[in-house]
Amino acid sequence: MRRVTIFGATGSIGENTVDLIARAPERYDVVGLTGGRNVARLAEQAKALQADIAVTAFEACHEDLKAALAGTGIETAAGTQAIEELAARPTDWVMSAIVGAAGLVPGLAALKQGTTLALANKESLVTAGSLLLNEAKRHGATVLPVDSEHSAVFQALVGEDINRVERVIITASGGAFRDWPVEKLAEATLAQASSHPNWDMGQRITIDSATLFNKAMELIETKEFFGVGPDKIEAIIHPESLVHALVGFNDGALMAHIGPHDMRHAIGYALNWPERGHLPVERLDLAKIATLNFKQADPARYPALELAQFVMERGGLAGAVFNAAKEAALDLFIAEKIGFLDMARIVDKVLNALDGQGALACDALTLDKVQDADHLARQMAHDVAT
């Protein structure tokens, strides 16, 4: 049996991972699950998968988790230290689906066990890509991408020489305001930015989709994971969101990965890798779809994309600063303390201010340096906003 651990089990990626594992319980031994405040759901998952341990990130939720699992024999724990300790337990495959910069430390701890890390946590690569990948190499571990876009690129590159790649194209739905006049964006409200035209997601990722900060993160991830130069990476608007990514080669060929709106495809690919396993996802009817549309991403509408180019060119601690400033600006927008367009302006100001101070340069990333840059950028973002 394959030992697995799921970090962020109660989120969207985690739920889909639980679904796939629950369909073949004879194949998996679930070491542990982590979640946040939804301890009732975390307990349900732990019982359904017969996990050894369930961990909530919040100490205040521990008593509720213990009560929900009383009499089951399933161990419980709480807090960030407990999550890191779970990451150090021997396992074969780890889903890293904790949202935000909090996912970096347990991911690094898991890699020290030589495990396969299925990475859905964008922030790990954006803030500390070289640190994460070097840690994997040092311990003989494997990192597999779970973002649908990077899974698509990964699959398109199977059997290919990365040196023959001329460009990598990441697609974007365009978000809530893709059809708005640019001059109206300053008037966009929190409620409007929190509604996606294609599907229902959490508020933060929906807003990031409206600004295309999510896609900016994915461009940076592409550079970090695949080692492709910034000049070869681009984003394109694709409203249908069926083509997840395209890879162009030096002979003019363009390999596109097409699939349904179902994260179980990318998760299942990582879960079954290096083989392909049967997955319970929709089989596309191309005749019914009939048309796929693409258009250039307007930099005036999506300034986050130019910020991503800046980050990729600077390297060092630029990714950590970018992510922290973006998260802080998003918090301020959700609190309705700043406007929609202010988010990109704040990130731009923080990046340029720290670049001017030489604070983005870093020859070798360490966890301490990344965390210090994160703290500094968050504080500066709040200062810039006031």
Secondary structure, DSSP 8 states (H G I E B T S, - for coil): -EEEEEETTTSHHHHHHHHHHHT-GGGEEEEEEEESS-HHHHHHHHHHHT-SEEEES-GGGHHHHHHHTTTS--EEEESHHHHHHHHTS--SEEEE---SGGGHHHHHHHHTTT-EEEE--HHHHHHHHHHHHHHHHHTT-EEEE-SHHHHHHHHHTTT--GGGEEEEEEEE---TTTTS-GGGGGG--HHHHT--SS----HHHHHHHHHTHHHHHHHHHHHHHH---GGGEEEEE-TT--EEEEEEETTS-EEEEE--S-THHHHHHHHHTTS----------HHHH-----EE--TTT-THHHHHHHHHHH-TTHHHHHHHHHHHHHHHHHTTSS-TTHHHHHHHHHHHHHHHTT-S--SS--HHHHHHHHHHHHHHHHHHH-
